[in-house]
Amino acid sequence: MLTFLKSKQLHEASMLVYQRERQYLEENKEQMTSYSSYALASISKL
Protein backbone atom coordinates (compact mmCIF):
# COMPACT_ATOMS: atom_id res chain seq x y z
CA MET A 1 0.00 0.00 0.00
CA LEU A 2 2.82 2.39 0.87
CA THR A 3 4.47 1.81 -2.52
CA PHE A 4 1.18 2.60 -4.26
CA LEU A 5 0.82 5.85 -2.33
CA LYS A 6 4.37 6.89 -3.19
CA SER A 7 3.89 6.14 -6.88
CA LYS A 8 0.59 8.05 -6.85
CA GLN A 9 2.30 11.03 -5.24
CA LEU A 10 5.10 10.89 -7.82
CA HIS A 11 2.54 10.78 -10.61
CA GLU A 12 0.64 13.75 -9.18
CA ALA A 13 3.86 15.73 -8.76
CA SER A 14 4.99 15.04 -12.33
CA MET A 15 1.55 16.01 -13.67
CA LEU A 16 1.71 19.27 -11.72
CA VAL A 17 5.14 20.05 -13.21
CA TYR A 18 3.82 19.20 -16.68
CA GLN A 19 0.81 21.50 -16.26
CA ARG A 20 2.96 24.37 -14.98
CA GLU A 21 5.40 23.94 -17.88
CA ARG A 22 2.57 24.00 -20.42
CA GLN A 23 1.11 27.10 -18.79
CA TYR A 24 4.51 28.83 -18.91
CA LEU A 25 4.99 27.94 -22.56
CA GLU A 26 1.51 29.19 -23.45
CA GLU A 27 2.15 32.50 -21.70
CA ASN A 28 5.55 32.91 -23.37
CA LYS A 29 4.94 31.38 -26.79
CA GLU A 30 6.01 34.56 -28.59
CA GLN A 31 9.46 34.20 -27.05
CA MET A 32 9.83 30.49 -27.82
CA THR A 33 12.82 29.24 -29.75
CA SER A 34 13.17 26.01 -31.67
CA TYR A 35 14.72 24.51 -28.51
CA SER A 36 11.50 25.08 -26.55
CA SER A 37 9.61 22.39 -28.45
CA TYR A 38 12.22 19.85 -27.30
CA ALA A 39 11.72 20.97 -23.70
CA LEU A 40 7.97 20.44 -24.01
CA ALA A 41 8.47 17.00 -25.55
CA SER A 42 10.81 16.01 -22.71
CA ILE A 43 8.33 17.10 -20.05
CA SER A 44 5.44 15.33 -21.79
CA LYS A 45 7.30 11.99 -21.58
CA LEU A 46 7.09 12.13 -17.78
PDB file of N, CA, C, O and CB in Angstrom:
ATOM      1  N   MET A   1       0.827  -1.204   0.000  1.00  0.00           N
ATOM      2  CA  MET A   1       0.000   0.000   0.000  1.00  0.00           C
ATOM      3  C   MET A   1       0.867   1.262   0.000  1.00  0.00           C
ATOM      4  O   MET A   1       0.570   2.233  -0.695  1.00  0.00           O
ATOM      5  CB  MET A   1      -0.939   0.002   1.217  1.00  0.00           C
ATOM      6  N   LEU A   2       1.945   1.229   0.793  1.00  0.00           N
ATOM      7  CA  LEU A   2       2.822   2.394   0.874  1.00  0.00           C
ATOM      8  C   LEU A   2       3.478   2.686  -0.473  1.00  0.00           C
ATOM      9  O   LEU A   2       3.628   3.848  -0.852  1.00  0.00           O
ATOM     10  CB  LEU A   2       3.895   2.178   1.944  1.00  0.00           C
ATOM     11  N   THR A   3       3.869   1.634  -1.200  1.00  0.00           N
ATOM     12  CA  THR A   3       4.470   1.814  -2.523  1.00  0.00           C
ATOM     13  C   THR A   3       3.471   2.454  -3.479  1.00  0.00           C
ATOM     14  O   THR A   3       3.834   3.324  -4.270  1.00  0.00           O
ATOM     15  CB  THR A   3       4.958   0.466  -3.087  1.00  0.00           C
ATOM     16  N   PHE A   4       2.218   2.024  -3.406  1.00  0.00           N
ATOM     17  CA  PHE A   4       1.177   2.596  -4.255  1.00  0.00           C
ATOM     18  C   PHE A   4       1.005   4.081  -3.964  1.00  0.00           C
ATOM     19  O   PHE A   4       0.894   4.889  -4.887  1.00  0.00           O
ATOM     20  CB  PHE A   4      -0.154   1.856  -4.051  1.00  0.00           C
ATOM     21  N   LEU A   5       0.983   4.442  -2.686  1.00  0.00           N
ATOM     22  CA  LEU A   5       0.818   5.848  -2.327  1.00  0.00           C
ATOM     23  C   LEU A   5       1.991   6.683  -2.824  1.00  0.00           C
ATOM     24  O   LEU A   5       1.797   7.798  -3.309  1.00  0.00           O
ATOM     25  CB  LEU A   5       0.672   5.998  -0.814  1.00  0.00           C
ATOM     26  N   LYS A   6       3.201   6.154  -2.707  1.00  0.00           N
ATOM     27  CA  LYS A   6       4.370   6.892  -3.188  1.00  0.00           C
ATOM     28  C   LYS A   6       4.318   7.069  -4.697  1.00  0.00           C
ATOM     29  O   LYS A   6       4.616   8.151  -5.202  1.00  0.00           O
ATOM     30  CB  LYS A   6       5.662   6.174  -2.787  1.00  0.00           C
ATOM     31  N   SER A   7       3.945   6.021  -5.424  1.00  0.00           N
ATOM     32  CA  SER A   7       3.888   6.143  -6.880  1.00  0.00           C
ATOM     33  C   SER A   7       2.769   7.096  -7.298  1.00  0.00           C
ATOM     34  O   SER A   7       2.905   7.811  -8.291  1.00  0.00           O
ATOM     35  CB  SER A   7       3.682   4.761  -7.528  1.00  0.00           C
ATOM     36  N   LYS A   8       1.675   7.110  -6.555  1.00  0.00           N
ATOM     37  CA  LYS A   8       0.590   8.045  -6.855  1.00  0.00           C
ATOM     38  C   LYS A   8       1.048   9.481  -6.611  1.00  0.00           C
ATOM     39  O   LYS A   8       0.736  10.379  -7.394  1.00  0.00           O
ATOM     40  CB  LYS A   8      -0.658   7.725  -6.000  1.00  0.00           C
ATOM     41  N   GLN A   9       1.782   9.694  -5.529  1.00  0.00           N
ATOM     42  CA  GLN A   9       2.296  11.031  -5.237  1.00  0.00           C
ATOM     43  C   GLN A   9       3.294  11.475  -6.301  1.00  0.00           C
ATOM     44  O   GLN A   9       3.287  12.637  -6.710  1.00  0.00           O
ATOM     45  CB  GLN A   9       2.953  11.062  -3.852  1.00  0.00           C
ATOM     46  N   LEU A  10       4.151  10.563  -6.751  1.00  0.00           N
ATOM     47  CA  LEU A  10       5.100  10.895  -7.815  1.00  0.00           C
ATOM     48  C   LEU A  10       4.370  11.255  -9.100  1.00  0.00           C
ATOM     49  O   LEU A  10       4.750  12.195  -9.799  1.00  0.00           O
ATOM     50  CB  LEU A  10       6.059   9.726  -8.065  1.00  0.00           C
ATOM     51  N   HIS A  11       3.324  10.503  -9.406  1.00  0.00           N
ATOM     52  CA  HIS A  11       2.537  10.781 -10.609  1.00  0.00           C
ATOM     53  C   HIS A  11       1.885  12.159 -10.507  1.00  0.00           C
ATOM     54  O   HIS A  11       1.925  12.939 -11.458  1.00  0.00           O
ATOM     55  CB  HIS A  11       1.461   9.691 -10.821  1.00  0.00           C
ATOM     56  N   GLU A  12       1.286  12.455  -9.360  1.00  0.00           N
ATOM     57  CA  GLU A  12       0.636  13.749  -9.184  1.00  0.00           C
ATOM     58  C   GLU A  12       1.644  14.890  -9.274  1.00  0.00           C
ATOM     59  O   GLU A  12       1.350  15.936  -9.852  1.00  0.00           O
ATOM     60  CB  GLU A  12      -0.095  13.798  -7.844  1.00  0.00           C
ATOM     61  N   ALA A  13       2.825  14.693  -8.707  1.00  0.00           N
ATOM     62  CA  ALA A  13       3.859  15.728  -8.761  1.00  0.00           C
ATOM     63  C   ALA A  13       4.329  15.958 -10.193  1.00  0.00           C
ATOM     64  O   ALA A  13       4.508  17.101 -10.611  1.00  0.00           O
ATOM     65  CB  ALA A  13       5.049  15.343  -7.873  1.00  0.00           C
ATOM     66  N   SER A  14       4.529  14.881 -10.943  1.00  0.00           N
ATOM     67  CA  SER A  14       4.985  15.040 -12.327  1.00  0.00           C
ATOM     68  C   SER A  14       3.903  15.685 -13.188  1.00  0.00           C
ATOM     69  O   SER A  14       4.215  16.459 -14.093  1.00  0.00           O
ATOM     70  CB  SER A  14       5.389  13.681 -12.920  1.00  0.00           C
ATOM     71  N   MET A  15       2.637  15.377 -12.916  1.00  0.00           N
ATOM     72  CA  MET A  15       1.554  16.010 -13.668  1.00  0.00           C
ATOM     73  C   MET A  15       1.474  17.501 -13.353  1.00  0.00           C
ATOM     74  O   MET A  15       1.198  18.310 -14.238  1.00  0.00           O
ATOM     75  CB  MET A  15       0.213  15.329 -13.353  1.00  0.00           C
ATOM     76  N   LEU A  16       1.715  17.862 -12.099  1.00  0.00           N
ATOM     77  CA  LEU A  16       1.708  19.273 -11.722  1.00  0.00           C
ATOM     78  C   LEU A  16       2.827  20.027 -12.436  1.00  0.00           C
ATOM     79  O   LEU A  16       2.613  21.132 -12.933  1.00  0.00           O
ATOM     80  CB  LEU A  16       1.851  19.424 -10.199  1.00  0.00           C
ATOM     81  N   VAL A  17       4.013  19.435 -12.488  1.00  0.00           N
ATOM     82  CA  VAL A  17       5.137  20.051 -13.207  1.00  0.00           C
ATOM     83  C   VAL A  17       4.787  20.202 -14.679  1.00  0.00           C
ATOM     84  O   VAL A  17       5.047  21.246 -15.276  1.00  0.00           O
ATOM     85  CB  VAL A  17       6.431  19.209 -13.044  1.00  0.00           C
ATOM     86  N   TYR A  18       4.198  19.168 -15.266  1.00  0.00           N
ATOM     87  CA  TYR A  18       3.816  19.203 -16.680  1.00  0.00           C
ATOM     88  C   TYR A  18       2.816  20.333 -16.946  1.00  0.00           C
ATOM     89  O   TYR A  18       2.954  21.072 -17.920  1.00  0.00           O
ATOM     90  CB  TYR A  18       3.214  17.847 -17.109  1.00  0.00           C
ATOM     91  N   GLN A  19       1.814  20.461 -16.078  1.00  0.00           N
ATOM     92  CA  GLN A  19       0.806  21.503 -16.263  1.00  0.00           C
ATOM     93  C   GLN A  19       1.413  22.895 -16.137  1.00  0.00           C
ATOM     94  O   GLN A  19       1.079  23.798 -16.904  1.00  0.00           O
ATOM     95  CB  GLN A  19      -0.321  21.333 -15.249  1.00  0.00           C
ATOM     96  N   ARG A  20       2.304  23.062 -15.167  1.00  0.00           N
ATOM     97  CA  ARG A  20       2.960  24.367 -14.982  1.00  0.00           C
ATOM     98  C   ARG A  20       3.833  24.710 -16.188  1.00  0.00           C
ATOM     99  O   ARG A  20       3.865  25.858 -16.631  1.00  0.00           O
ATOM    100  CB  ARG A  20       3.815  24.369 -13.692  1.00  0.00           C
ATOM    101  N   GLU A  21       4.537  23.712 -16.715  1.00  0.00           N
ATOM    102  CA  GLU A  21       5.396  23.935 -17.880  1.00  0.00           C
ATOM    103  C   GLU A  21       4.559  24.330 -19.094  1.00  0.00           C
ATOM    104  O   GLU A  21       4.930  25.240 -19.835  1.00  0.00           O
ATOM    105  CB  GLU A  21       6.226  22.673 -18.193  1.00  0.00           C
ATOM    106  N   ARG A  22       3.446  23.656 -19.297  1.00  0.00           N
ATOM    107  CA  ARG A  22       2.565  24.002 -20.424  1.00  0.00           C
ATOM    108  C   ARG A  22       2.014  25.410 -20.264  1.00  0.00           C
ATOM    109  O   ARG A  22       1.935  26.163 -21.234  1.00  0.00           O
ATOM    110  CB  ARG A  22       1.405  22.993 -20.539  1.00  0.00           C
ATOM    111  N   GLN A  23       1.634  25.767 -19.041  1.00  0.00           N
ATOM    112  CA  GLN A  23       1.113  27.103 -18.788  1.00  0.00           C
ATOM    113  C   GLN A  23       2.184  28.154 -19.080  1.00  0.00           C
ATOM    114  O   GLN A  23       1.893  29.180 -19.695  1.00  0.00           O
ATOM    115  CB  GLN A  23       0.620  27.225 -17.334  1.00  0.00           C
ATOM    116  N   TYR A  24       3.403  27.906 -18.649  1.00  0.00           N
ATOM    117  CA  TYR A  24       4.512  28.829 -18.907  1.00  0.00           C
ATOM    118  C   TYR A  24       4.749  28.989 -20.407  1.00  0.00           C
ATOM    119  O   TYR A  24       4.924  30.103 -20.900  1.00  0.00           O
ATOM    120  CB  TYR A  24       5.797  28.335 -18.218  1.00  0.00           C
ATOM    121  N   LEU A  25       4.752  27.874 -21.122  1.00  0.00           N
ATOM    122  CA  LEU A  25       4.993  27.936 -22.563  1.00  0.00           C
ATOM    123  C   LEU A  25       3.870  28.662 -23.289  1.00  0.00           C
ATOM    124  O   LEU A  25       4.119  29.383 -24.256  1.00  0.00           O
ATOM    125  CB  LEU A  25       5.155  26.533 -23.132  1.00  0.00           C
ATOM    126  N   GLU A  26       2.636  28.476 -22.830  1.00  0.00           N
ATOM    127  CA  GLU A  26       1.512  29.190 -23.447  1.00  0.00           C
ATOM    128  C   GLU A  26       1.643  30.693 -23.232  1.00  0.00           C
ATOM    129  O   GLU A  26       1.395  31.485 -24.142  1.00  0.00           O
ATOM    130  CB  GLU A  26       0.172  28.690 -22.874  1.00  0.00           C
ATOM    131  N   GLU A  27       2.036  31.079 -22.015  1.00  0.00           N
ATOM    132  CA  GLU A  27       2.153  32.499 -21.703  1.00  0.00           C
ATOM    133  C   GLU A  27       3.323  33.147 -22.429  1.00  0.00           C
ATOM    134  O   GLU A  27       3.304  34.352 -22.678  1.00  0.00           O
ATOM    135  CB  GLU A  27       2.305  32.694 -20.209  1.00  0.00           C
ATOM    136  N   ASN A  28       4.340  32.361 -22.772  1.00  0.00           N
ATOM    137  CA  ASN A  28       5.552  32.911 -23.374  1.00  0.00           C
ATOM    138  C   ASN A  28       5.800  32.384 -24.782  1.00  0.00           C
ATOM    139  O   ASN A  28       6.948  32.321 -25.224  1.00  0.00           O
ATOM    140  CB  ASN A  28       6.743  32.601 -22.502  1.00  0.00           C
ATOM    141  N   LYS A  29       4.747  32.006 -25.488  1.00  0.00           N
ATOM    142  CA  LYS A  29       4.944  31.377 -26.791  1.00  0.00           C
ATOM    143  C   LYS A  29       5.542  32.322 -27.828  1.00  0.00           C
ATOM    144  O   LYS A  29       6.146  31.860 -28.796  1.00  0.00           O
ATOM    145  CB  LYS A  29       3.636  30.844 -27.299  1.00  0.00           C
ATOM    146  N   GLU A  30       5.389  33.629 -27.652  1.00  0.00           N
ATOM    147  CA  GLU A  30       6.005  34.560 -28.593  1.00  0.00           C
ATOM    148  C   GLU A  30       7.526  34.543 -28.473  1.00  0.00           C
ATOM    149  O   GLU A  30       8.235  34.845 -29.432  1.00  0.00           O
ATOM    150  CB  GLU A  30       5.478  35.977 -28.362  1.00  0.00           C
ATOM    151  N   GLN A  31       8.018  34.189 -27.295  1.00  0.00           N
ATOM    152  CA  GLN A  31       9.458  34.197 -27.046  1.00  0.00           C
ATOM    153  C   GLN A  31      10.093  32.825 -27.248  1.00  0.00           C
ATOM    154  O   GLN A  31      11.290  32.658 -27.014  1.00  0.00           O
ATOM    155  CB  GLN A  31       9.734  34.683 -25.641  1.00  0.00           C
ATOM    156  N   MET A  32       9.312  31.851 -27.675  1.00  0.00           N
ATOM    157  CA  MET A  32       9.826  30.495 -27.819  1.00  0.00           C
ATOM    158  C   MET A  32      10.856  30.403 -28.941  1.00  0.00           C
ATOM    159  O   MET A  32      10.767  31.091 -29.958  1.00  0.00           O
ATOM    160  CB  MET A  32       8.684  29.524 -28.081  1.00  0.00           C
ATOM    161  N   THR A  33      11.827  29.537 -28.721  1.00  0.00           N
ATOM    162  CA  THR A  33      12.819  29.241 -29.752  1.00  0.00           C
ATOM    163  C   THR A  33      12.563  27.824 -30.240  1.00  0.00           C
ATOM    164  O   THR A  33      11.662  27.147 -29.745  1.00  0.00           O
ATOM    165  CB  THR A  33      14.288  29.403 -29.212  1.00  0.00           C
ATOM    166  N   SER A  34      13.338  27.383 -31.191  1.00  0.00           N
ATOM    167  CA  SER A  34      13.174  26.011 -31.674  1.00  0.00           C
ATOM    168  C   SER A  34      13.517  25.012 -30.582  1.00  0.00           C
ATOM    169  O   SER A  34      13.026  23.883 -30.612  1.00  0.00           O
ATOM    170  CB  SER A  34      14.050  25.765 -32.907  1.00  0.00           C
ATOM    171  N   TYR A  35      14.346  25.395 -29.621  1.00  0.00           N
ATOM    172  CA  TYR A  35      14.721  24.510 -28.515  1.00  0.00           C
ATOM    173  C   TYR A  35      13.539  24.246 -27.586  1.00  0.00           C
ATOM    174  O   TYR A  35      13.460  23.180 -26.975  1.00  0.00           O
ATOM    175  CB  TYR A  35      15.881  25.115 -27.721  1.00  0.00           C
ATOM    176  N   SER A  36      12.623  25.202 -27.476  1.00  0.00           N
ATOM    177  CA  SER A  36      11.503  25.081 -26.547  1.00  0.00           C
ATOM    178  C   SER A  36      10.612  23.887 -26.850  1.00  0.00           C
ATOM    179  O   SER A  36      10.069  23.280 -25.927  1.00  0.00           O
ATOM    180  CB  SER A  36      10.681  26.338 -26.571  1.00  0.00           C
ATOM    181  N   SER A  37      10.450  23.540 -28.110  1.00  0.00           N
ATOM    182  CA  SER A  37       9.611  22.391 -28.449  1.00  0.00           C
ATOM    183  C   SER A  37      10.224  21.100 -27.922  1.00  0.00           C
ATOM    184  O   SER A  37       9.496  20.176 -27.558  1.00  0.00           O
ATOM    185  CB  SER A  37       9.409  22.300 -29.969  1.00  0.00           C
ATOM    186  N   TYR A  38      11.557  21.022 -27.877  1.00  0.00           N
ATOM    187  CA  TYR A  38      12.219  19.853 -27.304  1.00  0.00           C
ATOM    188  C   TYR A  38      11.991  19.791 -25.800  1.00  0.00           C
ATOM    189  O   TYR A  38      11.826  18.705 -25.245  1.00  0.00           O
ATOM    190  CB  TYR A  38      13.721  19.879 -27.612  1.00  0.00           C
ATOM    191  N   ALA A  39      11.981  20.935 -25.138  1.00  0.00           N
ATOM    192  CA  ALA A  39      11.725  20.967 -23.700  1.00  0.00           C
ATOM    193  C   ALA A  39      10.316  20.472 -23.411  1.00  0.00           C
ATOM    194  O   ALA A  39      10.116  19.707 -22.468  1.00  0.00           O
ATOM    195  CB  ALA A  39      11.920  22.391 -23.140  1.00  0.00           C
ATOM    196  N   LEU A  40       9.350  20.888 -24.192  1.00  0.00           N
ATOM    197  CA  LEU A  40       7.973  20.440 -24.011  1.00  0.00           C
ATOM    198  C   LEU A  40       7.852  18.946 -24.244  1.00  0.00           C
ATOM    199  O   LEU A  40       7.158  18.258 -23.495  1.00  0.00           O
ATOM    200  CB  LEU A  40       7.038  21.195 -24.950  1.00  0.00           C
ATOM    201  N   ALA A  41       8.509  18.435 -25.264  1.00  0.00           N
ATOM    202  CA  ALA A  41       8.466  17.001 -25.545  1.00  0.00           C
ATOM    203  C   ALA A  41       9.088  16.204 -24.410  1.00  0.00           C
ATOM    204  O   ALA A  41       8.593  15.129 -24.070  1.00  0.00           O
ATOM    205  CB  ALA A  41       9.185  16.690 -26.859  1.00  0.00           C
ATOM    206  N   SER A  42      10.154  16.704 -23.821  1.00  0.00           N
ATOM    207  CA  SER A  42      10.807  16.009 -22.711  1.00  0.00           C
ATOM    208  C   SER A  42       9.900  15.959 -21.493  1.00  0.00           C
ATOM    209  O   SER A  42       9.804  14.926 -20.831  1.00  0.00           O
ATOM    210  CB  SER A  42      12.129  16.690 -22.353  1.00  0.00           C
ATOM    211  N   ILE A  43       9.238  17.061 -21.193  1.00  0.00           N
ATOM    212  CA  ILE A  43       8.328  17.098 -20.049  1.00  0.00           C
ATOM    213  C   ILE A  43       7.136  16.184 -20.293  1.00  0.00           C
ATOM    214  O   ILE A  43       6.675  15.517 -19.367  1.00  0.00           O
ATOM    215  CB  ILE A  43       7.852  18.537 -19.777  1.00  0.00           C
ATOM    216  N   SER A  44       6.632  16.140 -21.511  1.00  0.00           N
ATOM    217  CA  SER A  44       5.442  15.331 -21.787  1.00  0.00           C
ATOM    218  C   SER A  44       5.712  13.839 -21.656  1.00  0.00           C
ATOM    219  O   SER A  44       4.771  13.066 -21.478  1.00  0.00           O
ATOM    220  CB  SER A  44       4.922  15.631 -23.175  1.00  0.00           C
ATOM    221  N   LYS A  45       6.971  13.411 -21.739  1.00  0.00           N
ATOM    222  CA  LYS A  45       7.296  11.994 -21.584  1.00  0.00           C
ATOM    223  C   LYS A  45       7.227  11.544 -20.130  1.00  0.00           C
ATOM    224  O   LYS A  45       7.191  10.344 -19.855  1.00  0.00           O
ATOM    225  CB  LYS A  45       8.678  11.714 -22.140  1.00  0.00           C
ATOM    226  N   LEU A  46       7.209  12.498 -19.193  1.00  0.00           N
ATOM    227  CA  LEU A  46       7.091  12.130 -17.785  1.00  0.00           C
ATOM    228  C   LEU A  46       5.761  11.487 -17.549  1.00  0.00           C
ATOM    229  O   LEU A  46       5.454  11.098 -16.421  1.00  0.00           O
ATOM    230  CB  LEU A  46       7.266  13.344 -16.871  1.00  0.00           C
TER     231      LEU A  46
END
